[in-house]
Amino acid sequence: MPFKPNYRQQRNERSRSKEQKKQEKLQKREEDAARRKAARGPEDGEETDEGRSDEDATDTTNPETPDGSQENQG
């Protein structure tokens, strides 16, 4: 006589295979995006760490008002 069907186990196997397919699809999409991005190369609008301007790297520890004087912090 055959065994009773184990519906919970069957459902778990289906959901596990679905999740595996999702992960494979996501990984393939990420690889394709990285390949396209590498083929495109750096664009003019993108900034790299070396390409940051001095304005971007200013020290913000001493806030100044637009007229150039320091704000009163007390």
C-alpha positions as CSV (number, residue, x, y, z in Angstrom):
1,M,0.0,0.0,0.0
2,P,1.4,3.4,-0.9
3,F,2.2,6.1,1.6
4,K,-0.2,8.9,2.4
5,P,0.7,12.1,0.5
6,N,2.7,14.6,2.6
7,Y,1.2,17.8,1.4
8,R,3.3,20.0,3.6
9,Q,6.5,18.5,2.3
10,Q,5.4,18.9,-1.3
11,R,4.5,22.5,-0.7
12,N,7.9,23.1,0.9
13,E,9.7,21.6,-2.0
14,R,7.7,23.7,-4.5
15,S,8.4,26.9,-2.5
16,R,12.1,26.0,-2.1
17,S,12.4,25.5,-5.9
18,K,10.6,28.8,-6.6
19,E,13.0,30.7,-4.2
20,Q,16.0,29.0,-5.9
21,K,14.7,30.1,-9.3
22,K,14.2,33.7,-8.0
23,Q,17.7,33.8,-6.7
24,E,19.2,32.5,-9.9
25,K,17.2,35.0,-12.0
26,L,18.2,37.9,-9.7
27,Q,21.9,36.9,-9.9
28,K,21.7,36.7,-13.7
29,R,20.1,40.1,-13.8
30,E,22.8,41.6,-11.5
31,E,25.6,40.0,-13.6
32,D,24.0,41.4,-16.8
33,A,23.7,44.8,-15.3
34,A,27.4,44.8,-14.1
35,R,28.5,43.6,-17.6
36,R,26.6,46.5,-19.3
37,K,27.9,49.0,-16.8
38,A,31.5,47.8,-17.3
39,A,31.0,48.0,-21.1
40,R,29.6,51.5,-20.9
41,G,32.6,52.7,-18.8
42,P,32.8,55.8,-16.7
43,E,30.6,58.6,-17.9
44,D,31.3,62.4,-17.7
45,G,28.6,62.9,-15.0
46,E,29.9,60.3,-12.6
47,E,32.2,61.2,-9.8
48,T,34.9,58.9,-8.5
49,D,36.8,59.2,-5.2
50,E,39.7,60.7,-7.0
51,G,37.6,63.1,-9.1
52,R,35.8,64.9,-6.2
53,S,36.1,68.6,-6.3
54,D,37.4,70.7,-3.4
55,E,33.9,72.0,-2.7
56,D,32.7,68.5,-2.0
57,A,35.5,67.8,0.4
58,T,35.1,71.0,2.5
59,D,35.2,70.7,6.3
60,T,31.8,71.2,7.8
61,T,32.9,71.3,11.5
62,N,32.9,75.2,11.5
63,P,29.6,76.3,10.0
64,E,29.7,79.7,8.4
65,T,27.0,82.1,7.4
66,P,26.7,83.2,3.8
67,D,28.6,86.5,4.6
68,G,31.7,84.5,5.7
69,S,31.5,85.0,9.5
70,Q,31.1,82.1,11.9
71,E,27.7,81.4,13.5
72,N,27.3,82.0,17.2
73,Q,27.1,78.6,18.8
74,G,26.3,79.6,22.4
